[in-house]
Amino acid sequence: MSNSLILVLMTGLFLVLGYLGVPVAFALTAGVMIGCLFTPITLQSIIGQMFNGIDSEALMAIPFFLLVGELMTSANVVIRIAELSQALVGHIRGGLAQVTTVFSMFFSGMSGSSSADVAVLSRTMAIPMSREGYRPAFVAALIAAASTIANLVPPSIMAVVYGAIGNVSIAGLFLAGIVPGIMVGVGLMVFCYFFGPVGFRRKRASFGTLVGATRSAALPMLIPVILLGGIITGWFTPTEAGVVAIAYILVVVIPFLNPSHLREVPRDFVSAGLIFSLPLFTIAAASAFGWMLAYLRGPIVVSGWIGAVAGTNAELIMFLLVLVFTIVGDFIEPIPAIIIFMPVVNQLTDAASINPVHMGIVLIVTLAFGLITPPYGLSLLMASKFVGVRFSGALRASLPIYVIFFVTIAFTIFFPDAVLWLPKKVFPESVGCFKAADQSHYICP
């Protein structure tokens, strides 16, 4: 059997099993095993590739970031952040919709996971919004869209996986993701102001109320500062940053704000471990699937198609990859999509001399957008389930929000200097800059 037919068989089996409801990790593994039957590759080699896919120190950051979100949610500390968001923007038109967006922007700097954001936002904001007359479909769409910010701003788990698999600076991806993350957040606020429900109009919070809310949320709000500050200053790696953040929560945040929760901490560790087991198995299976695709020369074929159309035009290559990842993101979770297509991305990045961090952010924003598009749309699916509305209704309500992501993706492609400005200023080595011979300044290619 030819390589092309094996590729079609593997991919087709994976998609069919996925649509039948088989978990992604098992569907990927089944595709790889079928591929082995028609190649000299042994199952022992595949097991080795699965282990190699998760044998990365950088991936150890994921369970620690998940535990940060679990501790903050379980200890009910996030309510203080919601109150601060209320004091800041609750008086604006579309009050609770604005609060939900700002709340997500704050919490995204702690969790790094869209799934965690959906769960927290749904539990905290869905009922109050329903009481004020917001349509459940709109609530689900807004929560799902706001949760994607967690994939853009640090400590984005998607950026950790992309950096670990693609050998790209994770710190650079963290910093470069801040601009598109803010764009999505501000875009949602503008959308809610002009096109969303009016909601209850509240009085602007007094200065004393704002100061009190800020003081109440001060301890948890230091977590993003610890995470990002420690990484960009070089004091610790992303993995170590997660450990430090957990230590801060256990020693400072919970004892001061909710000491009775200390007895529940072991349960939080177990929950975070269980949550991590799912993406870990998926990463292993996707690594084996991607290795099999590389063995069958799939990346060369795909990159050849794109190269034949775009040549070495960086913007056109990124647009074509955005198109590919938009389609792929409709059917596959972001993490396995990154792992499977990373060889293609690396080849095209080198061919067009694109900055790896720039390419990474473009694709991460695209995959984050895939979390609210049909038929998969994991964040939208979760939000509709938590809110109690049909997926089709939530999907219709989210369609106008797609414009925000289209604008953000286009901006990220055409204005790399704006996206990479922060990494170049704060951590220039992360985007390939190097010191001049006289050590007086950095030179950025």
C-alpha positions in Angstrom: 0.0 0.0 0.0 1.3 3.5 -0.9 2.1 6.1 1.7 -0.7 8.3 0.5 -3.3 5.5 1.0 -1.9 4.8 4.5 -2.2 8.5 5.4 -5.8 8.6 4.2 -6.6 5.4 6.1 -5.1 6.7 9.3 -6.7 10.1 9.1 -10.0 8.8 8.0 -10.1 6.2 10.9 -9.2 8.9 13.4 -12.0 11.3 12.1 -14.6 8.6 12.0 -13.9 7.4 15.5 -13.9 11.0 16.7 -17.3 11.6 15.3 -18.5 8.4 16.9 -17.6 9.9 20.3 -14.3 8.0 20.9 -11.9 10.1 23.0 -9.3 11.9 20.9 -6.4 10.0 22.5 -7.9 6.6 21.7 -8.9 7.6 18.1 -5.3 8.8 17.4 -3.8 5.6 18.9 -6.2 3.5 16.7 -5.1 5.4 13.6 -1.4 4.8 14.4 -1.9 1.1 15.1 -3.7 0.7 11.8 -0.8 2.5 10.1 1.7 0.1 11.7 0.0 -2.9 10.0 1.1 -1.6 6.6 4.6 -0.4 7.4 7.7 -2.1 8.9 7.2 -0.1 12.1 6.7 -2.2 15.2 4.3 -1.4 18.0 7.2 -1.3 20.4 8.6 1.7 18.4 5.2 3.4 18.6 5.2 3.0 22.4 8.7 4.5 22.5 7.5 7.5 20.5 4.6 8.0 22.8 6.9 8.1 25.7 9.3 10.5 24.0 6.4 12.8 23.3 5.7 13.4 26.9 9.3 13.1 28.1 9.8 16.9 28.2 10.6 19.0 31.2 8.7 22.0 29.7 5.5 20.0 29.8 5.8 19.6 33.5 4.6 23.2 33.7 1.1 22.1 32.7 0.1 20.2 35.9 1.3 23.0 38.0 -0.7 25.7 36.1 -3.7 23.4 36.3 -3.2 23.1 40.1 -3.0 26.9 40.4 -6.4 27.2 38.8 -7.8 24.3 40.8 -6.7 25.7 44.1 -8.0 29.2 43.3 -11.4 27.9 42.2 -11.9 25.3 44.9 -10.9 27.7 47.7 -13.5 30.1 46.3 -10.9 32.9 46.1 -11.9 33.9 42.6 -15.1 35.6 43.9 -12.8 38.4 45.1 -11.6 38.9 41.5 -15.2 39.0 40.3 -16.0 41.7 42.8 -13.0 43.7 41.6 -14.2 43.4 38.0 -17.7 44.5 39.2 -16.2 47.6 40.8 -14.2 48.4 37.7 -16.7 48.0 34.9 -20.0 47.0 36.4 -21.5 50.5 35.6 -20.8 50.3 31.9 -23.6 49.4 29.4 -24.0 45.7 29.4 -22.8 45.6 33.0 -22.5 41.9 33.9 -21.3 41.1 30.3 -18.5 43.6 30.8 -17.7 42.1 34.2 -17.6 38.6 32.8 -15.0 39.7 30.2 -12.8 41.5 32.6 -13.1 38.7 35.1 -11.9 36.3 32.4 -8.9 38.5 31.6 -7.9 38.5 35.2 -8.4 34.8 35.8 -6.7 33.8 32.5 -3.5 35.1 34.0 -3.7 32.4 36.6 -5.2 29.3 35.0 -3.8 29.0 31.5 -6.7 26.8 30.5 -9.9 27.6 28.6 -11.7 24.7 30.2 -10.9 26.0 33.7 -12.1 29.5 32.7 -15.4 28.1 31.3 -16.0 26.2 34.5 -15.2 29.2 36.7 -17.1 31.8 34.6 -20.2 29.6 34.3 -20.3 28.9 38.0 -19.7 32.5 39.0 -21.5 34.6 36.4 -24.1 32.5 34.5 -26.8 32.6 37.2 -26.4 36.4 38.0 -26.6 37.1 34.2 -29.7 35.0 33.8 -31.4 36.7 36.7 -30.8 40.1 35.0 -32.5 38.9 31.8 -29.5 38.0 29.6 -30.4 35.3 27.1 -28.8 31.9 28.0 -27.4 31.6 24.4 -25.7 34.9 24.7 -24.3 34.0 28.2 -22.9 30.8 26.8 -21.4 32.4 23.8 -19.8 35.2 25.8 -18.3 32.8 28.4 -16.9 30.6 25.7 -15.3 33.5 23.8 -13.9 35.1 26.9 -12.4 31.8 28.0 -10.2 31.7 24.9 -8.1 34.5 26.4 -6.5 31.9 28.7 -4.8 30.4 25.6 -3.2 33.7 24.7 -2.0 35.3 27.8 0.5 33.8 30.2 0.5 31.1 31.6 -1.1 29.7 28.5 -0.9 25.9 28.4 -1.2 26.0 24.7 1.9 28.2 24.5 3.8 25.8 26.8 3.0 22.8 24.5 3.8 24.8 21.3 7.1 25.9 22.8 8.1 22.5 24.1 7.2 20.7 20.9 8.4 23.3 18.4 11.6 24.3 20.4 10.3 27.9 20.6 10.9 30.2 23.6 7.9 29.8 26.0 8.7 33.1 27.6 8.6 34.7 24.2 5.2 33.2 23.4 3.9 34.3 26.8 4.9 37.9 26.2 3.8 38.0 22.5 0.4 36.6 23.5 -0.4 39.6 25.6 -1.3 41.9 22.7 -3.8 39.5 21.0 -5.2 38.5 24.4 -5.9 42.1 25.2 -7.4 42.7 21.7 -9.8 39.8 22.2 -10.8 41.1 25.6 -11.3 44.7 24.6 -13.1 43.5 21.4 -15.6 41.6 23.5 -16.1 44.6 25.7 -16.8 46.8 22.7 -19.1 44.2 21.2 -21.1 43.9 24.5 -21.3 47.7 24.7 -22.7 48.3 21.3 -24.4 45.0 20.3 -25.0 43.1 23.5 -28.0 43.3 26.0 -28.2 46.5 28.0 -28.5 44.7 31.4 -29.1 46.5 34.6 -27.5 50.0 34.8 -25.5 50.4 38.0 -24.0 53.4 39.6 -20.3 53.8 39.2 -18.5 52.3 42.2 -17.2 54.9 44.6 -13.5 55.3 45.1 -13.7 53.7 48.5 -15.5 50.7 47.1 -12.9 50.3 44.3 -10.1 50.6 46.9 -11.7 48.0 49.1 -12.3 45.6 46.2 -8.7 46.1 45.1 -7.4 45.4 48.6 -9.6 42.3 48.8 -8.2 40.9 45.5 -4.6 42.0 46.0 -3.2 38.6 47.2 -4.6 36.5 44.3 -3.9 39.2 41.8 -0.2 38.9 42.6 -0.2 35.4 41.1 0.2 36.6 37.4 2.9 38.9 38.5 4.8 36.0 40.2 4.3 33.8 37.1 5.3 36.3 34.4 7.7 38.3 36.4 9.8 35.4 37.5 9.9 34.0 34.0 11.0 37.2 32.1 13.5 38.1 34.8 15.1 34.7 34.4 14.7 33.8 38.1 12.9 30.6 37.2 11.6 28.6 34.2 7.9 28.2 33.4 7.8 24.9 35.3 9.5 26.5 38.4 7.1 29.5 38.1 4.2 27.1 38.5 5.8 25.6 41.6 6.4 29.0 43.1 2.8 30.1 42.4 1.5 27.0 44.1 3.7 27.6 47.1 2.5 31.2 47.3 -1.1 30.1 47.2 -0.6 27.4 49.9 1.5 29.6 52.2 -0.1 33.0 51.7 -3.4 33.1 49.8 -5.4 30.3 51.3 -4.2 30.7 54.9 -5.1 34.4 54.8 -8.3 34.3 52.7 -9.9 30.9 53.3 -7.9 28.9 56.0 -10.7 26.4 56.4 -9.9 25.1 52.9 -6.5 23.8 53.8 -8.0 20.4 54.7 -9.3 20.2 51.2 -5.9 20.8 49.5 -5.1 17.1 49.0 -8.3 16.7 47.0 -7.3 19.6 44.8 -4.0 17.9 44.1 -5.8 14.7 43.1 -8.2 16.7 40.9 -5.4 18.5 39.1 -3.7 15.2 38.5 -6.8 13.6 37.1 -7.3 16.7 34.8 -3.7 16.5 33.6 -3.9 12.8 32.8 -6.3 13.5 29.9 -4.1 16.0 27.9 -1.0 13.9 28.8 -2.4 10.8 27.1 -3.5 12.9 24.2 0.0 14.4 23.9 1.5 11.0 23.8 -0.9 9.7 21.2 -0.6 12.8 19.1 3.2 12.5 19.2 3.1 9.0 17.9 0.5 10.0 15.2 2.7 13.0 14.2 5.8 10.7 14.1 4.0 8.3 11.8 2.9 11.1 9.5 6.5 12.3 9.3 7.6 8.7 8.5 5.1 8.6 5.7 6.4 12.0 4.4 3.0 13.7 5.1 4.6 17.0 6.3 6.7 17.3 3.2 3.6 16.8 1.0 1.5 19.4 2.9 4.3 22.0 3.1 5.0 21.4 -0.6 1.4 22.2 -1.4 1.5 25.4 0.6 4.9 26.3 -0.7 3.7 25.9 -4.3 1.0 28.4 -3.7 2.7 30.9 -1.4 6.3 30.5 -2.3 8.3 32.4 0.4 5.7 35.1 1.0 5.5 35.1 4.8 2.0 36.7 5.1 0.5 34.3 2.5 2.1 31.3 4.1 0.6 32.3 7.5 -2.8 32.9 5.9 -2.8 29.5 4.4 -1.7 27.9 7.7 -4.5 29.9 9.4 -6.9 28.4 6.9 -5.5 24.9 7.6 -5.6 25.2 11.3 -9.1 26.8 11.3 -10.3 23.7 9.5 -8.2 21.3 11.7 -9.3 23.1 14.9 -12.9 22.4 14.0 -12.3 18.7 14.4 -9.2 18.2 16.6 -8.3 19.6 20.0 -5.6 22.3 19.9 -2.9 20.3 21.7 -2.9 17.3 19.3 -3.2 19.7 16.4 0.0 21.5 17.4 1.9 18.2 17.9 0.7 16.6 14.6 1.3 19.6 12.4 4.5 21.0 14.0 6.8 19.5 11.4 4.9 21.3 8.6 4.9 24.5 10.6 8.7 24.3 11.2 9.4 23.7 7.5 7.4 26.6 6.4 8.7 28.9 9.1 12.3 28.2 8.0 11.4 28.5 4.3 10.0 32.0 4.7 12.3 33.1 7.5 9.4 33.9 9.8 10.1 34.5 13.4 9.2 31.3 15.3 7.5 33.3 18.1 5.4 35.3 15.6 4.3 32.1 13.8 3.5 30.5 17.1 1.2 33.3 18.2 -0.6 33.4 14.9 -1.4 29.7 15.1 -2.2 29.8 18.9 -4.8 32.6 18.2 -6.2 30.5 15.4 -6.5 27.4 17.5 -8.1 29.4 20.3 -10.7 30.6 17.8 -11.4 26.9 16.9 -12.6 26.4 20.5 -15.8 28.3 19.6 -16.4 27.1 16.1 -18.5 24.1 15.0 -18.6 21.1 14.9 -16.2 20.6 17.8 -16.0 23.9 19.6 -15.0 22.5 23.0 -15.3 25.8 25.0 -18.7 26.6 23.4 -19.8 23.0 24.0 -18.8 23.2 27.7 -20.4 26.6 28.2 -23.7 25.6 26.6 -23.8 22.6 28.8 -23.0 24.5 32.0 -25.5 27.3 31.1 -28.2 24.8 30.1 -28.8 25.9 26.5 -28.6 24.0 23.2 -25.3 24.1 21.4 -27.0 25.3 18.2 -28.4 28.3 20.1 -25.0 29.2 21.6 -23.4 28.8 18.2 -25.8 31.3 16.6 -25.2 33.8 19.4 -21.4 33.5 18.9 -21.3 34.1 15.2 -21.0 37.9 15.5 -18.1 37.4 17.9 -16.1 35.7 15.2 -15.4 39.1 13.7 -13.3 39.9 16.8 -11.1 36.9 16.1 -10.8 37.6 12.4 -9.5 41.1 13.2 -7.1 39.8 15.8 -5.7 37.1 13.6 -5.2 39.6 10.7 -3.6 42.1 13.0 -1.3 39.4 14.4 -0.2 38.4 10.9 0.3 41.9 9.3 1.8 43.7 12.4 4.5 41.5 13.8 6.4 44.5 15.2 3.4 45.3 17.4 3.1 41.6 18.5 6.8 41.1 19.2 7.4 44.6 20.7 7.0 43.4 24.3 9.3 40.4 23.9 11.9 42.5 22.2 11.8 45.1 25.0 11.6 42.8 28.0 13.3 39.5 26.9 15.0 40.1 23.5 16.7 36.7 23.5 13.4 35.0 23.3 12.7 36.3 19.8 16.2 35.7 18.4 17.8 39.1 19.3 21.5 39.1 20.3 23.9 41.6 21.8 26.1 43.7 19.6 29.8 43.2 19.7 30.3 46.1 22.1 27.5 44.7 24.4 25.8 48.1 24.3 22.5 47.1 22.6 20.6 44.2 21.1 20.4 43.4 17.4 17.1 41.9 16.3 17.0 40.1 12.9 
